[in-house]
């Protein structure tokens, strides 16, 4: 009975607070707020049920902004609105627009009615707030057994509902890197590199190029926004909701004095290879050995061999590794290895392995067409579940 009364009290507070949801500016609450689009929380909305680690979306991009963070407090009508706030995220100086503000781990607080606030500090010493309230944290739904009907027959499982149930934000457009790649200031390789994304990393897509280049504007885990090429990522989610964004003007090309292209006399060739063991097993490391020859007339510097594994059925990237070869004299062949590789996905299926000498294309050669070897192999199940 005590648990029912507690939840009925929380529902009553929610109903009262839903009539006065406010967003504040410069630290002062107002009954008729006008949200600043550059400092607002766009998800979750007021009067919403949240549970578990919950992703919060919005914008923090005010002029003269020196930092911002998210904070929460349990609704208590006996305490001043300026008291009791607890940080949810660490402070950051990075501006962000229409993207992830942070993750609120609601498992660290007790179930109840809460307010969520974006706290932005400005260079003049003032602060701007954006508040979303009320929000109901419900990690442990109340154990109501049934609701008594007028005829005395309870209807099992009929829970009193005041707030909408949580809805998974599954349609958020995301990009997962297939290979290691660059993140650039604009939608093309002519822009400077401002970051990188490693294979397997998933980031949120917040825009697509309005110029039709199909590049994506993404938010990196550290909050940096930048552009990635569609060729290096796999995209999921609903792109229909993603706005078209004008990239910054392309950098002005600086005239470079003409320098004749050096005539290379290096020709690296990918030769014979073998696996050890010869039949790879799921989840177990196997070694790759490869012959690398220099058919040119000049010494080749040392370099790397890029190894990428793909599922044969659909060409989906699975994993990668890198080997190294030493300096190679003209006419010399060296055996490179071991190059260890572990594949733990899609056992009992064929995989396609690409092994590319000088995969980063750092050595200028007379012929680049003979640098790659391909292998199709069956990945045994072994001990994989």
C-alpha positions in Angstrom: 0.0 0.0 0.0 2.9 2.4 0.8 4.5 1.8 -2.6 1.1 2.6 -4.3 0.7 5.8 -2.4 4.3 6.9 -3.2 3.7 6.4 -6.9 0.3 8.0 -6.9 1.9 11.0 -5.2 4.6 11.2 -7.9 2.0 11.0 -10.6 0.1 13.8 -9.0 3.3 16.0 -8.9 3.9 15.1 -12.6 0.4 16.2 -13.6 0.9 19.5 -11.7 4.3 20.2 -13.1 3.3 19.4 -16.7 1.2 22.6 -16.6 4.3 24.7 -16.0 7.2 23.3 -18.0 9.8 26.1 -18.3 12.9 26.9 -20.1 15.1 29.6 -18.4 17.5 32.1 -19.7 20.3 33.9 -17.9 19.4 31.9 -14.8 15.8 33.3 -14.4 12.7 31.1 -14.8 9.8 32.5 -16.8 6.3 31.1 -17.2 6.3 31.7 -21.0 9.7 30.6 -22.1 11.1 31.3 -25.6 13.8 28.6 -26.1 17.1 29.8 -27.6 17.8 27.4 -30.5 21.5 27.7 -29.7 21.0 26.6 -26.1 18.3 24.0 -25.7 17.5 20.3 -25.0 15.5 18.8 -27.9 15.3 15.2 -26.5 13.7 14.0 -24.3 10.6 16.2 -24.3 8.8 17.2 -21.1 6.4 14.8 -19.4 8.4 11.7 -20.5 9.5 8.4 -18.9 13.2 7.6 -19.0 15.2 4.6 -17.8 18.7 3.3 -18.0 21.5 5.2 -19.8 19.5 7.8 -21.8 21.0 9.8 -24.7 20.2 13.5 -24.5 20.1 15.7 -27.7 20.2 19.4 -28.2 22.4 22.4 -28.9 25.0 24.4 -27.0 26.4 27.0 -29.4 26.0 30.5 -27.9 28.3 33.4 -28.8 31.0 34.0 -26.2 30.3 30.6 -24.6 33.1 29.4 -22.3 31.6 26.0 -21.4 28.5 23.9 -20.8 27.3 20.7 -19.1 24.1 18.8 -18.2 22.8 18.5 -14.7 19.7 17.0 -12.9 17.8 17.3 -9.7 14.8 15.5 -8.2 11.7 17.7 -8.1 11.1 18.9 -4.6 8.5 21.8 -4.3 10.0 22.7 -0.8 13.5 23.5 -2.3 14.5 26.5 -4.3 14.8 25.9 -8.0 18.5 27.0 -7.9 19.4 24.4 -5.3 20.1 20.6 -5.5 21.4 20.3 -9.0 23.8 17.4 -9.7 26.1 17.3 -12.8 25.3 14.6 -15.3 28.2 15.2 -17.7 31.6 16.7 -17.5 32.0 20.4 -18.5 33.2 20.9 -22.1 34.1 24.0 -24.2 33.2 22.3 -27.6 30.2 23.9 -29.3 27.6 21.5 -30.7 24.4 21.9 -32.7 21.5 19.5 -33.1 23.6 16.6 -31.8 24.3 14.5 -28.7 24.7 16.5 -25.5 25.5 13.5 -23.3 24.2 10.4 -21.7 22.2 10.5 -18.5 22.6 7.3 -16.5 19.3 7.2 -14.7 20.3 4.0 -12.9 22.5 6.1 -10.5 19.4 7.9 -9.1 16.2 6.7 -7.4 13.0 6.4 -9.4 11.0 9.6 -9.2 10.2 12.9 -10.9 13.2 14.9 -12.1 14.3 18.0 -14.0 17.1 18.0 -16.5 19.0 21.2 -17.2 21.6 22.5 -19.7 24.0 24.9 -17.9 25.9 27.2 -20.2 28.5 29.7 -18.9 29.4 32.9 -20.9 32.5 35.0 -21.0 30.8 37.9 -19.2 30.3 35.7 -16.1 26.6 35.0 -16.6 25.0 31.7 -17.2 22.2 30.5 -19.5 19.9 27.6 -18.6 17.6 25.3 -20.6 15.3 23.1 -18.4 13.2 20.2 -19.3 10.7 19.1 -16.6 9.0 17.0 -15.5 10.7 13.7 -16.4 9.9 10.5 -14.7 12.8 8.1 -14.0 11.3 4.6 -13.9 14.0 1.9 -13.8 11.7 -0.3 -11.6 8.1 -0.1 -12.8 5.6 -0.1 -9.9 4.2 -3.6 -9.2 0.5 -2.8 -9.6 -1.3 -6.1 -9.7 -4.5 -4.9 -11.3 -7.1 -2.1 -11.3 -10.5 -2.7 -9.6 -13.4 -2.5 -11.9 -17.0 -1.4 -10.8 -18.2 -5.0 -10.8 -15.4 -6.1 -8.5 -13.4 -8.0 -11.1 -9.8 -6.8 -11.4 -8.3 -6.4 -14.9 -4.8 -7.9 -14.6 -1.9 -6.0 -16.1 -3.9 -2.7 -16.6 -1.5 -0.1 -15.3 -2.6 3.5 -14.6 -0.9 5.6 -17.3 -0.2 9.3 -16.9 3.0 9.7 -19.0 3.9 8.1 -22.3 6.0 5.0 -22.1 9.7 5.2 -23.2 10.2 5.0 -26.9 13.6 3.7 -28.2 15.4 6.4 -30.2 16.3 3.7 -32.7 15.9 5.9 -35.8 18.8 8.1 -34.9 21.0 8.2 -38.1 24.5 6.7 -37.3 27.6 5.9 -39.2 30.0 3.1 -38.4 33.5 3.2 -39.8 34.4 0.2 -42.0 38.1 1.2 -42.0 40.3 3.7 -40.3 39.6 7.1 -42.0 40.0 10.9 -41.8 37.5 13.4 -40.5 37.7 16.7 -42.4 36.6 20.3 -42.0 34.5 20.1 -45.1 32.9 17.6 -47.6 36.0 16.8 -49.7 39.6 15.8 -49.6 40.7 19.4 -50.3 39.8 20.3 -46.7 42.2 19.9 -43.8 42.0 16.8 -41.5 40.6 17.7 -38.0 40.3 14.2 -36.6 40.1 10.5 -37.3 37.7 7.6 -36.9 38.9 4.0 -36.3 37.3 0.9 -37.8 34.2 -0.2 -35.8 33.6 3.2 -34.2 29.9 4.4 -34.4 29.1 8.2 -34.5 25.9 10.2 -34.9 25.1 11.8 -38.2 23.8 15.4 -37.8 23.8 16.5 -41.4 24.4 15.7 -45.1 26.2 17.9 -47.6 23.8 20.4 -49.3 26.2 20.3 -52.3 25.2 16.7 -53.2 28.6 15.2 -52.5 27.0 12.6 -50.1 29.5 13.3 -47.4 28.1 13.2 -43.8 28.5 15.7 -41.0 29.1 13.6 -37.8 29.8 14.1 -34.1 32.9 12.3 -32.8 33.0 10.8 -29.3 35.0 13.8 -28.1 32.3 16.2 -29.3 34.1 17.4 -32.4 32.0 17.8 -35.6 33.5 17.0 -38.9 32.8 15.5 -42.3 33.4 11.9 -43.4 33.3 10.3 -46.9 30.5 7.8 -47.6 33.0 5.3 -48.9 34.5 4.6 -45.4 31.3 4.2 -43.3 28.2 2.0 -43.1 25.0 4.1 -42.4 22.0 3.1 -40.3 18.9 4.9 -39.1 16.4 7.3 -40.8 18.3 9.8 -42.9 15.0 11.5 -43.9 15.2 13.5 -40.7 18.8 14.7 -41.3 19.1 18.3 -42.4 21.1 19.3 -45.5 24.1 21.4 -44.3 26.2 23.9 -46.3 29.9 23.0 -45.8 32.4 25.8 -45.2 34.0 27.4 -48.2 36.8 25.3 -49.7 40.3 26.4 -48.8 42.1 28.7 -51.2 44.7 26.8 -53.1 48.3 28.1 -52.6 50.3 28.2 -55.8 53.1 25.6 -55.6 56.2 25.9 -57.7 56.3 23.3 -60.4 58.5 20.3 -59.5 59.1 17.6 -62.0 57.6 14.3 -60.8 60.5 12.0 -59.8 60.8 8.9 -62.0 60.5 5.9 -59.7 62.5 2.8 -60.4 60.8 0.9 -57.5 58.2 -1.8 -58.3 57.0 -3.8 -55.3 55.1 -7.0 -56.0 52.9 -9.1 -53.7 54.0 -12.7 -54.2 53.1 -16.1 -52.7 51.4 -16.3 -49.3 50.3 -18.9 -46.8 48.3 -19.2 -43.6 49.5 -20.9 -40.4 47.4 -22.9 -39.5 46.2 -23.4 -43.1 42.5 -23.5 -42.1 41.7 -20.5 -39.9 39.4 -21.0 -36.9 36.9 -18.6 -35.4 38.2 -16.6 -32.5 41.7 -18.0 -32.8 44.7 -16.1 -34.1 46.3 -17.4 -37.3 49.5 -16.0 -39.0 49.9 -14.8 -42.5 53.3 -15.1 -44.4 53.8 -13.3 -47.7 56.6 -12.9 -50.2 57.3 -9.3 -51.2 59.6 -8.6 -54.2 61.2 -5.5 -55.7 61.2 -5.8 -59.5 62.6 -2.3 -59.8 66.2 -1.0 -60.1 66.3 1.0 -56.9 66.2 0.1 -53.2 62.7 0.3 -51.8 62.3 1.8 -48.3 60.6 -0.2 -45.6 56.8 -0.2 -45.5 53.6 -1.9 -44.4 51.2 -4.6 -45.6 47.5 -3.8 -45.0 45.3 -6.9 -44.3 41.5 -6.5 -44.5 38.9 -9.2 -43.9 35.4 -9.1 -45.5 32.4 -11.4 -45.3 32.2 -13.0 -48.8 28.3 -13.1 -48.8 27.8 -9.3 -48.7 31.3 -7.7 -48.7 30.8 -6.4 -45.1 34.1 -5.4 -43.5 35.0 -7.6 -40.5 38.5 -6.8 -39.2 42.0 -5.7 -40.2 45.6 -5.9 -39.2 49.0 -4.6 -40.5 52.3 -6.2 -41.2 55.7 -4.6 -41.9 58.4 -5.3 -44.5 62.1 -4.1 -44.5 64.0 -2.2 -47.1 64.2 -4.4 -50.3 67.1 -4.3 -52.8 66.5 -4.4 -56.5 65.7 -8.0 -57.6 65.3 -9.2 -54.0 62.4 -11.1 -52.5 61.7 -11.2 -48.8 59.3 -13.3 -46.8 57.2 -11.2 -44.4 55.6 -12.6 -41.4 54.2 -13.6 -39.1 51.3 -11.2 -39.6 48.7 -12.2 -36.9 45.0 -11.9 -37.5 42.0 -13.0 -35.5 38.5 -13.2 -37.0 35.6 -13.8 -34.6 32.5 -13.2 -36.8 30.5 -15.3 -39.3 32.0 -18.8 -38.8 31.1 -21.6 -41.2 31.1 -18.9 -44.0 33.6 -17.9 -46.7 35.7 -14.8 -46.0 37.6 -12.6 -48.5 41.0 -11.5 -47.4 42.8 -8.6 -49.2 46.6 -8.2 -48.5 48.1 -5.0 -50.0 51.8 -4.2 -50.1 52.3 -0.5 -49.2 48.5 -0.2 -48.5 49.0 3.4 -47.4 50.5 4.2 -50.8 53.5 6.0 -49.3 56.1 4.5 -51.7 56.2 5.9 -55.3 56.3 3.0 -57.7 56.4 2.4 -61.5 53.5 0.0 -61.2 50.8 -0.1 -58.4 48.6 -2.8 -60.0 50.6 -5.8 -58.7 50.6 -4.9 -54.9 47.5 -6.9 -53.8 46.7 -10.5 -53.2 43.3 -11.9 -52.5 42.3 -15.1 -50.6 38.9 -16.7 -50.2 38.8 -19.0 -47.1 36.3 -20.8 -44.9 36.3 -19.7 -41.3 35.8 -22.8 -39.1 33.5 -22.6 -36.1 36.0 -24.0 -33.6 35.1 -22.8 -30.1 33.0 -19.8 -31.1 29.5 -19.8 -29.5 
